[in-house]
Amino acid sequence: MISDRMFGARRDRPIILFMIIGAVMAMTMYTAPLSTTTGIVVLFLTGFFVYGPQSSFWALCPDIAGKRMAGTATGAVNCFAYVFAGAAEPLIGGLMDSTGNTGLIFPIVAGACACSALVALTIRR
C-alpha cells in the first residue's frame, strides 16, 4: 500500500528508503549511548525498517515476472533470502564469538542494508 500510494507503484523507492533508515538505526544502536527505553525503541525501529521492505519484494515479483510467473518469482526470492541468511548466520555468529563483541551485529546489519539499498537502485520495471 505504501509503495502504491506514496511512491506511485515504484517498489524500489520504499526499499531504498527503508534500507537507508534501517542502516542509520542499526548504527545508532551500535554507537549511541542509549537508555533502556530509548534502546528498545531504536531496536524496534531497526527491525521494522530492516524487515519492512520484504513486503515490497513480494509486490515487486509480479511486477517484474508477470502474473503468470509471480508465484515462481516470489519463491525464488524467498529461497535466496533464506539460503543467504542461513549461510551468513554461522559466519556472523563465529565473528561475534571470536571477538566477544555481540554488538558487532549492528554494523553488519547496517552494511547489509547499505548494500541492499545500492542493489535496489538497479530495479527497473
N, C-alpha and C positions, 0 to 999 in steps of 0.2 A: 504494500500500500504506500509506503514512504517513497519507494523508487518511482512508482507510477504517478503519484500526486505531486510530490515535491520536486522530483528530478525529471519529469516528463518521460517516464519509462526508460530512462538511462540507468541501467543496472550498475555500470562502472562507477558512477559518482558516489552513491552511498557506500559502496565497498571501499573506495579510496578514502572517503571522509572518515568512516568508522575505523579503518585500519590506522589512519594517522592519529585519531583521538585515542585509540587503543594503545598505540606506541607511547604517546605522551602520558597516559595514565599509568602504564607499566613502569616507565622511567620515574614517574612521580613516586610510585610505591618503592622503588629502589633507592632513590636519592633523598627524598624529603623526610625530615623528621616528623612523622605524623602521630597524633594522639590515637588512642584506640578507636574512638568513634570515627574520626576522620579517615583512619586507615581502613576501616570497614567500608565506608562509603566509597573511597577511591578503589578498593579491591573489587567492590560490586561493579563500579563503572568500568574498570579494566575488563572484567569478564563480559559485561554487556557489550562493549564495543569490539572485543576480540571475537566473540561468538555471534554477534548480531548479523554480520554480513553473510552468514551461512544461508539465511533465507533469500538473500539476493542472488546467491549462486544457484539455488533451486529455481528461481524465477528466470534466471539467465539461460538455463539449459534449453527450454523450449524456444526461446528467442533465437538461439544460435542453431540448434539442431532441428527445429521444426516440431510440429505437433506429433508427427509420426514417430520420431526418434527421441521424444522428450524423456520417456522412462529410461531408455538406454543411456542417454547423456547424463541424466541425474545419477544413475547407478555408477557410471564411470567416474563421475566427480566424487561421489561418496567413497568409492573404492580407493581412489588415490589419496583422499583425505585420511582415511583410516590406515592405509599402508604407511604413509609418511609419518603419521602420528605414532603408530606402533614402532616404527624404526627409530624415531627421534627420542622417544621416552627413555630407553636404556642408555642412550648416549648422554642425554641431559642429566639423568639420574647418576650416572657414573661421574660426570663432571662435578656435580654437587657433592657427591660422596668423597671424591678425591681432594676437593678444596675445603670441604667442611662448611661451605657457604651456601645455604639453601636459598638465599636471596638472589642468586645468580639467575634464577628462573625469569626474573623480571626483565633484565636486559636481553635475554634470549628471546622472550616473547616480543619485546619492542623491536628487535631486529627482524623477527619473522613478520611482524605487522608491517614494517617498512618495506620489506621485500614483497609482501603481498600487495601493498599499495602501488609499488612500481610495476609489478606484473599486471595489475588491473588497468594500468594506463594503456595497455595494448588491446583491451577488449574493444572489439568492433562488432556491430550487428549488421 
